Amino acid sequence: MPDPGPESRSAPVPAPGEPLPLGVGLTPTGHPAVDAGLARLAALDGVPTDAHVAVYEDVHQRLADTLAALDRD
């Protein structure tokens, strides 16, 4: 029987009370520093929302630093 593909496979169901995965896909930009910053967003899957702020702040700082470096070049 042919593989039905990833769309039809069911994702693991978290235990009651556990956070749901975000399921947000990231498209590579081709800029290593930006891609590394955005990859940090994967750390949010399965993490309670009160812990998201620190990751968002880290990603924001990484992207701001990358933009500042482009301005210096």
WODAUR-V270653 format. One record per backbone hydrogen bond with DSSP energy under -0.5 kcal/mol. CO is the residue of the C=O (numbers start at 1). NH is the residue of the N-H. E is the energy in kcal/mol with one decimal. If there is no record, write none. Layout:
co->CO nh->NH e->E
co->CO nh->NH e->E
This chain:
co->5 nh->8 e->-0.9
co->5 nh->9 e->-0.7
co->12 nh->14 e->-0.6
co->15 nh->18 e->-2.5
co->20 nh->46 e->-0.6
co->23 nh->25 e->-0.6
co->26 nh->28 e->-0.6
co->30 nh->32 e->-0.7
co->31 nh->35 e->-2.8
co->32 nh->36 e->-2.3
co->33 nh->37 e->-1.8
co->34 nh->38 e->-2.7
co->35 nh->39 e->-2.0
co->36 nh->40 e->-0.8
co->37 nh->40 e->-0.9
co->38 nh->41 e->-1.7
co->39 nh->42 e->-1.6
co->40 nh->43 e->-1.7
co->41 nh->44 e->-1.9
co->42 nh->45 e->-1.2
co->44 nh->47 e->-2.2
co->48 nh->51 e->-2.1
co->49 nh->52 e->-1.5
co->49 nh->53 e->-0.5
co->51 nh->55 e->-0.8
co->52 nh->56 e->-2.7
co->53 nh->57 e->-2.8
co->54 nh->58 e->-2.0
co->55 nh->59 e->-2.7
co->56 nh->60 e->-2.7
co->57 nh->61 e->-2.4
co->58 nh->62 e->-2.5
co->59 nh->63 e->-2.6
co->60 nh->64 e->-2.6
co->61 nh->65 e->-2.7
co->62 nh->66 e->-2.1
co->63 nh->67 e->-2.4
co->64 nh->68 e->-2.5
co->65 nh->69 e->-2.3
co->66 nh->70 e->-1.8
co->67 nh->71 e->-1.9
co->68 nh->72 e->-1.6
co->69 nh->73 e->-1.3
